[in-house]
Amino acid sequence: MSDKKKAPAAARGSNRTSAPDRATGGAGKRDAGASKAATAKKTVAKKAAGAPPRPLQSSGGAGKPDLAEVRARIDGIDHRIQTLIAERADWAHQVGRAKGKLAAAVDYYRPEREAQVLRRVVDRNDGPLSDEVLVRLFREIMSACLAQQEPLKIGFLGPEGTFSQQAVHKHFGHSARGLPLSSVEEVFDEVADGTADFGVVPVENSGQGTIQSTLDLFLTSPLMICGEVELRVHQYLLSRTGRLEDIERVYSHGLSLGQCRNWLRQHLPRAEKQAVVSNAEGVRRARSADDAAAIAGENAAHVYGMKVVAGPIEDRDDNTTRFLVIGRAAFPPSGNDRTSLLVFIRDQPGALYKILEPLARMGISMNRIESRPAHGGLWQYAFFIDVTGHVDESPLRDALGEIDDFAGEVRVLGSYPVAVP
């Protein structure tokens, strides 16, 4: 913790100590109290910075710590953690004051800043908790601090209990206000008209590939990509009775049915498979009949009162879905960014090569390329291209200058922080 951050905390501790001293007129006691508070703050800062814990004395057998003392130590640590969280919330509020009066919560949100904070959390982590656990803890702290101004409103493919909702919580924390919507297209619409501050939409799966319907919406939407979320997806078979032998039909999103194709072929070869708009919608349908089941996340079982028949049942151990965060504005570089481009190519020999050659020559890695009908004319195509770097920084900025000379149109869909685990 820097000296600037320690000073206000020590000042607050000094004020709390000196208040009763003023009532008794004890100047010496006031100075001693302030000194004691300052020393305590330094001790807290040292321990918060990673000082190793002092070994506990054994009350019984050799090497066996006293349980009461262990619990007392934990209580003391909890108290310090709570104090530091409160201090962080105070400073977060000061950030809001420094920015002045802004229109809405979305104006206070800085995704590039959050990404930088979370990367430092990962860099500092020496265990025993995993990077993922610590990132989740810090995300929730930042989410709660930001909500002091006003909770962010985040649109997602609903209803409640979908993987899209899990992606919202992973990226924005539970203090954001989720808005469940009936389709991905409606998520785009609600963000575009300002009802939602941001939206979270699925774009590709590690096993099933790109979600074409999501990409197509970018062809005509003015929205920007502001972030990405990678969500490890576990699929569960849920039903009202919890018995596999009762199941005659299975509801789920088409992608989830595809992710569990081999398992379904082996265990429910005769059951009817029905694709619906979302996994949660499949659960809602399945809960009305004993012979129906749904494939969804385990959380959906708790939300809708269903029983887990089997799971996880996805065919791939690394089953992961990538989501995009969409918004109305672009953001500055975070230091580790990705840029999504939409390139319309003129119909001429070597056109695609001329687009890609500057990227290769300048050492820019291309993560994905996908072609889609351009909707502007028969047999005309647009290319969705993901590359490393931020559009405001070289070498990507220089490469885009060259690409503009060959392409019919180049649209930057967004430069955004690479997903933090």
C-alpha positions as CSV (number, residue, x, y, z in Angstrom):
1,M,0.0,0.0,0.0
2,S,1.4,3.4,-1.0
3,D,2.1,6.2,1.5
4,K,-0.8,8.2,-0.1
5,K,-3.3,5.5,0.8
6,K,-2.0,4.9,4.3
7,A,-2.2,8.6,5.3
8,P,-6.0,9.0,5.2
9,A,-6.5,5.6,7.0
10,A,-4.1,6.7,9.8
11,A,-5.8,10.0,10.1
12,R,-9.2,8.3,10.6
13,G,-7.7,6.1,13.2
14,S,-6.2,9.1,15.0
15,N,-9.5,10.9,15.0
16,R,-11.3,8.0,16.6
17,T,-8.6,7.7,19.3
18,S,-8.5,11.4,20.2
19,A,-12.3,12.0,20.5
20,P,-12.6,10.7,24.1
21,D,-9.3,12.4,25.0
22,R,-10.7,15.8,24.1
23,A,-13.6,15.2,26.5
24,T,-11.1,14.8,29.4
25,G,-8.6,17.4,28.2
26,G,-5.7,14.9,28.1
27,A,-3.3,16.1,25.4
28,G,-0.7,13.5,26.4
29,K,-3.3,10.7,26.1
30,R,-4.3,12.1,22.7
31,D,-0.7,11.9,21.4
32,A,-0.2,8.5,22.8
33,G,-3.5,7.3,21.2
34,A,-2.6,8.7,17.8
35,S,0.8,7.0,18.0
36,K,-0.8,3.7,19.0
37,A,-3.3,4.0,16.1
38,A,-0.5,4.8,13.7
39,T,1.5,1.8,14.8
40,A,-1.5,-0.4,14.5
41,K,-2.1,0.8,10.9
42,K,1.5,0.1,10.0
43,T,1.1,-3.4,11.4
44,V,-2.0,-3.9,9.3
45,A,-0.3,-2.6,6.2
46,K,2.7,-4.8,6.7
47,K,0.5,-7.9,7.1
48,A,-1.7,-6.9,4.2
49,A,1.5,-6.5,2.0
50,G,2.3,-10.2,2.6
51,A,4.3,-10.5,5.8
52,P,4.4,-14.1,7.0
53,P,2.2,-15.0,10.0
54,R,4.0,-15.5,13.3
55,P,4.0,-19.2,14.4
56,L,1.4,-20.1,17.0
57,Q,2.4,-21.6,20.3
58,S,1.3,-25.1,21.0
59,S,-0.9,-25.7,24.0
60,G,-0.7,-29.5,23.8
61,G,1.3,-32.0,21.7
62,A,4.4,-30.8,19.7
63,G,3.5,-28.9,16.6
64,K,-0.2,-28.7,17.3
65,P,-1.5,-25.1,17.5
66,D,-4.1,-24.1,20.0
67,L,-7.6,-24.0,18.3
68,A,-8.8,-21.0,20.3
69,E,-5.8,-19.0,19.3
70,V,-6.1,-20.0,15.6
71,R,-9.7,-18.8,15.6
72,A,-8.8,-15.6,17.4
73,R,-6.2,-15.0,14.7
74,I,-8.7,-15.6,12.0
75,D,-11.1,-13.2,13.7
76,G,-8.4,-10.5,13.8
77,I,-7.6,-11.0,10.1
78,D,-11.3,-10.8,9.2
79,H,-11.4,-7.5,11.1
80,R,-8.5,-6.1,9.2
81,I,-9.8,-7.3,5.8
82,Q,-13.2,-5.6,6.6
83,T,-11.3,-2.4,7.5
84,L,-9.3,-2.4,4.3
85,I,-12.4,-3.1,2.2
86,A,-14.1,-0.1,3.8
87,E,-11.0,2.0,3.1
88,R,-11.0,0.9,-0.5
89,A,-14.7,1.7,-0.9
90,D,-13.9,5.2,0.5
91,W,-11.2,5.7,-2.1
92,A,-13.4,4.4,-4.9
93,H,-16.0,7.0,-3.8
94,Q,-13.2,9.6,-4.0
95,V,-12.6,8.5,-7.6
96,G,-16.2,9.3,-8.4
97,R,-15.9,12.7,-6.8
98,A,-12.7,13.4,-8.8
99,K,-14.5,12.7,-12.0
100,G,-17.3,15.1,-11.0
101,K,-21.0,14.8,-11.7
102,L,-21.5,12.3,-14.4
103,A,-24.7,11.2,-16.1
104,A,-25.0,7.6,-15.1
105,A,-23.2,4.6,-13.6
106,V,-21.9,3.6,-17.0
107,D,-19.8,6.8,-17.1
108,Y,-17.8,5.6,-14.0
109,Y,-17.0,2.2,-15.4
110,R,-13.5,1.6,-16.7
111,P,-13.0,-1.9,-18.1
112,E,-9.3,-1.3,-18.9
113,R,-8.7,-0.2,-15.3
114,E,-10.4,-3.3,-13.9
115,A,-8.4,-5.6,-16.1
116,Q,-5.2,-4.0,-14.9
117,V,-6.2,-4.5,-11.3
118,L,-7.1,-8.1,-11.8
119,R,-3.8,-8.9,-13.7
120,R,-1.9,-7.5,-10.7
121,V,-3.9,-9.8,-8.5
122,V,-2.8,-12.8,-10.6
123,D,0.8,-11.6,-10.7
124,R,1.0,-11.2,-6.9
125,N,-0.6,-14.6,-6.1
126,D,1.6,-17.2,-4.5
127,G,-1.2,-19.4,-3.2
128,P,-2.7,-21.2,-1.5
129,L,-5.9,-19.8,-3.3
130,S,-6.0,-20.2,-7.0
131,D,-5.9,-17.3,-9.5
132,E,-9.5,-17.9,-10.4
133,V,-10.7,-17.7,-6.8
134,L,-8.7,-14.5,-6.0
135,V,-9.9,-12.8,-9.3
136,R,-13.5,-13.6,-8.3
137,L,-13.1,-12.1,-4.8
138,F,-11.5,-8.9,-6.2
139,R,-14.1,-8.7,-8.9
140,E,-16.9,-8.7,-6.3
141,I,-15.1,-6.0,-4.3
142,M,-14.8,-3.8,-7.3
143,S,-18.4,-4.5,-8.3
144,A,-19.6,-3.5,-4.8
145,C,-17.5,-0.3,-4.8
146,L,-18.7,0.8,-8.2
147,A,-22.3,0.2,-7.1
148,Q,-22.0,2.9,-4.5
149,Q,-22.6,5.3,-7.4
150,E,-25.4,3.3,-9.1
151,P,-25.5,-0.4,-10.1
152,L,-24.7,-1.1,-13.7
153,K,-27.5,-2.6,-15.8
154,I,-26.4,-5.6,-17.8
155,G,-28.6,-7.2,-20.5
156,F,-28.2,-11.0,-21.1
157,L,-30.0,-13.9,-22.7
158,G,-32.5,-15.0,-20.1
159,P,-34.4,-16.2,-18.3
160,E,-32.6,-16.5,-15.0
161,G,-30.2,-19.5,-14.7
162,T,-28.5,-19.3,-18.1
163,F,-24.8,-19.5,-18.8
164,S,-25.1,-15.9,-20.0
165,Q,-26.1,-14.9,-16.5
166,Q,-23.1,-16.7,-15.1
167,A,-20.9,-14.7,-17.6
168,V,-22.5,-11.5,-16.3
169,H,-21.6,-12.4,-12.7
170,K,-18.1,-13.4,-13.7
171,H,-17.3,-10.2,-15.5
172,F,-19.4,-7.6,-13.6
173,G,-19.9,-9.2,-10.2
174,H,-23.1,-9.7,-8.3
175,S,-23.6,-6.0,-7.5
176,A,-24.5,-5.3,-11.1
177,R,-28.2,-5.5,-12.0
178,G,-28.9,-8.2,-14.6
179,L,-31.6,-7.7,-17.1
180,P,-32.8,-11.1,-18.5
181,L,-34.0,-10.7,-22.1
182,S,-35.7,-13.1,-24.5
183,S,-33.1,-13.1,-27.3
184,V,-29.5,-12.0,-28.2
185,E,-31.1,-9.5,-30.7
186,E,-33.0,-8.0,-27.8
187,V,-29.8,-7.6,-25.8
188,F,-28.4,-5.6,-28.7
189,D,-31.5,-3.4,-28.9
190,E,-31.7,-2.7,-25.1
191,V,-28.0,-1.6,-25.1
192,A,-28.4,0.5,-28.2
193,D,-31.4,2.5,-26.8
194,G,-29.8,2.9,-23.4
195,T,-32.1,0.7,-21.3
196,A,-29.0,-1.5,-20.5
197,D,-25.6,-0.1,-19.9
198,F,-23.9,-3.1,-21.4
199,G,-24.9,-6.5,-22.7
200,V,-23.2,-9.9,-22.6
201,V,-23.7,-12.2,-25.6
202,P,-22.3,-15.6,-26.5
203,V,-20.1,-15.6,-29.6
204,E,-18.2,-19.0,-29.8
205,N,-17.7,-22.3,-28.1
206,S,-14.5,-24.3,-27.9
207,G,-16.2,-27.4,-29.4
208,Q,-19.1,-26.1,-31.5
209,G,-17.3,-23.1,-33.0
210,T,-18.7,-19.6,-33.8
211,I,-22.3,-18.6,-33.1
212,Q,-23.2,-17.1,-36.4
213,S,-26.4,-15.4,-35.4
214,T,-24.4,-13.2,-32.9
215,L,-21.8,-12.2,-35.5
216,D,-24.5,-11.3,-38.0
217,L,-25.9,-8.7,-35.6
218,F,-22.6,-6.8,-35.8
219,L,-23.1,-6.2,-39.5
220,T,-25.8,-3.6,-38.8
221,S,-25.4,-2.6,-35.2
222,P,-23.5,0.5,-34.1
223,L,-22.5,-1.0,-30.8
224,M,-18.9,-1.6,-29.7
225,I,-17.2,-4.6,-28.1
226,C,-15.9,-3.6,-24.7
227,G,-14.8,-6.8,-23.2
228,E,-14.8,-10.6,-23.3
229,V,-15.6,-13.4,-20.9
230,E,-14.4,-17.0,-21.1
231,L,-16.7,-19.3,-19.1
232,R,-15.9,-22.9,-18.4
233,V,-19.2,-24.7,-19.1
234,H,-20.5,-27.8,-17.3
235,Q,-23.7,-29.3,-18.6
236,Y,-26.2,-31.3,-16.4
237,L,-29.2,-33.3,-17.2
238,L,-32.1,-32.1,-15.0
239,S,-35.6,-33.5,-14.5
240,R,-38.5,-33.3,-12.1
241,T,-38.2,-36.9,-11.0
242,G,-34.5,-37.3,-11.2
243,R,-34.8,-40.7,-12.9
244,L,-33.1,-41.4,-16.2
245,E,-35.6,-44.1,-17.2
246,D,-38.5,-41.6,-17.1
247,I,-37.0,-39.4,-19.8
248,E,-38.6,-39.4,-23.3
249,R,-37.6,-35.9,-24.5
250,V,-34.8,-33.4,-23.7
251,Y,-35.0,-29.6,-24.1
252,S,-32.0,-27.4,-24.4
253,H,-30.3,-24.7,-26.5
254,G,-29.1,-26.2,-29.8
255,L,-25.5,-25.5,-28.8
256,S,-25.8,-27.4,-25.5
257,L,-27.4,-30.3,-27.3
258,G,-24.4,-30.4,-29.6
259,Q,-22.0,-30.2,-26.7
260,C,-23.6,-33.3,-25.2
261,R,-24.3,-35.2,-28.4
262,N,-22.2,-38.3,-27.6
263,W,-23.5,-38.6,-24.1
264,L,-27.1,-38.4,-25.3
265,R,-26.5,-41.0,-28.0
266,Q,-25.1,-43.4,-25.4
267,H,-27.6,-42.9,-22.6
268,L,-30.8,-41.5,-24.2
269,P,-30.7,-42.8,-27.8
270,R,-34.5,-42.9,-28.2
271,A,-35.3,-39.6,-26.4
272,E,-36.6,-36.7,-28.6
273,K,-34.2,-33.7,-28.6
274,Q,-35.9,-30.3,-28.8
275,A,-33.9,-27.1,-29.3
276,V,-35.2,-24.0,-27.5
277,V,-34.0,-20.4,-27.2
278,S,-32.0,-20.9,-24.0
279,N,-31.1,-23.6,-21.5
280,A,-33.2,-22.0,-18.8
281,E,-36.2,-22.0,-21.1
282,G,-35.6,-25.7,-21.6
283,V,-35.7,-26.2,-17.8
284,R,-38.9,-24.2,-17.5
285,R,-40.5,-26.5,-20.1
286,A,-39.1,-29.7,-18.6
287,R,-40.4,-29.0,-15.1
288,S,-44.0,-29.4,-16.2
289,A,-43.8,-33.1,-17.0
290,D,-42.3,-36.2,-15.5
291,D,-41.1,-37.6,-18.8
292,A,-39.2,-34.5,-19.8
293,A,-35.7,-33.3,-19.0
294,A,-33.4,-30.4,-19.8
295,I,-29.7,-29.8,-20.3
296,A,-28.5,-26.7,-18.4
297,G,-26.0,-25.5,-15.7
298,E,-26.3,-27.0,-12.3
299,N,-27.4,-23.6,-11.0
300,A,-30.6,-23.9,-13.0
301,A,-31.6,-26.9,-10.9
302,H,-31.6,-24.7,-7.8
303,V,-33.4,-21.8,-9.5
304,Y,-36.2,-24.0,-10.9
305,G,-36.4,-26.7,-8.3
306,M,-35.3,-29.6,-10.5
307,K,-33.2,-32.7,-9.7
308,V,-29.9,-33.5,-11.2
309,V,-30.1,-36.8,-13.2
310,A,-26.5,-36.8,-14.4
311,G,-23.6,-34.5,-14.9
312,P,-21.4,-33.1,-16.0
313,I,-22.4,-34.6,-19.4
314,E,-20.5,-32.5,-21.9
315,D,-18.4,-34.4,-24.4
316,R,-15.3,-32.3,-24.0
317,D,-13.4,-31.7,-20.8
318,D,-12.3,-28.3,-21.9
319,N,-15.8,-27.1,-22.9
320,T,-15.6,-23.3,-22.8
321,T,-17.9,-20.6,-24.1
322,R,-16.6,-17.1,-25.0
323,F,-18.9,-14.1,-24.5
324,L,-18.6,-10.6,-25.7
325,V,-19.4,-7.5,-23.6
326,I,-21.1,-4.9,-25.9
327,G,-21.6,-1.2,-25.1
328,R,-21.9,2.2,-26.7
329,A,-18.4,3.6,-26.4
330,A,-14.8,2.7,-26.9
331,F,-12.2,2.5,-24.1
332,P,-8.4,3.2,-23.8
333,P,-5.7,0.5,-23.9
334,S,-5.3,-1.8,-20.9
335,G,-1.9,-3.1,-21.8
336,N,-3.1,-6.6,-23.0
337,D,-5.8,-6.1,-25.5
338,R,-7.6,-7.7,-28.4
339,T,-9.3,-5.9,-31.3
340,S,-12.2,-7.2,-33.4
341,L,-12.4,-6.0,-37.0
342,L,-15.1,-6.2,-39.6
343,V,-13.6,-6.0,-43.1
344,F,-15.5,-5.7,-46.3
345,I,-13.2,-6.8,-49.2
346,R,-13.3,-5.6,-52.8
347,D,-13.8,-8.3,-55.3
348,Q,-10.3,-8.5,-56.9
349,P,-7.5,-11.1,-57.0
350,G,-5.4,-11.3,-53.9
351,A,-7.8,-9.0,-51.9
352,L,-7.7,-11.2,-48.7
353,Y,-3.9,-11.5,-48.9
354,K,-3.5,-7.8,-49.1
355,I,-5.6,-7.4,-46.0
356,L,-3.7,-10.0,-44.0
357,E,-0.1,-9.3,-45.2
358,P,0.4,-6.1,-43.2
359,L,-0.7,-7.9,-40.0
360,A,1.8,-10.7,-40.6
361,R,4.6,-8.3,-41.6
362,M,4.2,-6.2,-38.4
363,G,4.1,-9.2,-36.1
364,I,0.4,-9.0,-35.2
365,S,-1.1,-12.3,-34.2
366,M,-4.5,-13.1,-35.7
367,N,-6.7,-15.1,-33.3
368,R,-9.7,-15.7,-35.5
369,I,-11.1,-15.1,-39.0
370,E,-14.6,-15.8,-40.1
371,S,-16.5,-14.9,-43.3
372,R,-20.2,-14.0,-43.4
373,P,-22.5,-12.8,-46.2
374,A,-22.2,-9.0,-46.2
375,H,-25.9,-8.3,-46.8
376,G,-24.9,-5.6,-49.2
377,G,-25.1,-7.6,-52.4
378,L,-25.2,-11.1,-53.9
379,W,-22.0,-13.2,-53.1
380,Q,-20.4,-10.3,-51.2
381,Y,-18.7,-11.2,-48.0
382,A,-17.4,-9.6,-44.8
383,F,-14.6,-10.9,-42.7
384,F,-14.7,-10.9,-38.9
385,I,-11.0,-10.8,-37.8
386,D,-9.7,-10.9,-34.2
387,V,-6.1,-9.6,-33.7
388,T,-3.9,-8.8,-30.7
389,G,-3.3,-5.2,-29.8
390,H,-5.3,-2.0,-29.4
391,V,-6.4,0.2,-32.3
392,D,-4.9,3.3,-30.7
393,E,-1.4,1.7,-30.4
394,S,1.3,0.7,-32.8
395,P,1.8,-1.6,-34.6
396,L,-1.9,-2.3,-35.1
397,R,-2.7,1.3,-35.8
398,D,-0.1,1.4,-38.5
399,A,-1.3,-1.9,-40.0
400,L,-4.9,-0.7,-40.2
401,G,-3.6,2.4,-42.1
402,E,-2.3,0.1,-44.8
403,I,-5.4,-2.2,-44.8
404,D,-7.6,0.8,-45.5
405,D,-6.0,1.2,-48.9
406,F,-7.1,-2.2,-50.1
407,A,-10.4,-2.9,-48.3
408,G,-13.8,-1.7,-49.3
409,E,-14.5,-0.8,-45.7
410,V,-12.8,-1.5,-42.3
411,R,-14.9,-1.2,-39.1
412,V,-13.3,-1.5,-35.7
413,L,-15.9,-3.4,-33.7
414,G,-13.9,-2.7,-30.5
415,S,-10.5,-2.9,-28.7
416,Y,-10.9,-4.5,-25.3
417,P,-8.9,-6.3,-22.5
418,V,-8.1,-9.9,-23.1
419,A,-10.2,-12.0,-20.7
420,V,-8.7,-12.5,-17.2
421,P,-9.2,-16.1,-16.0
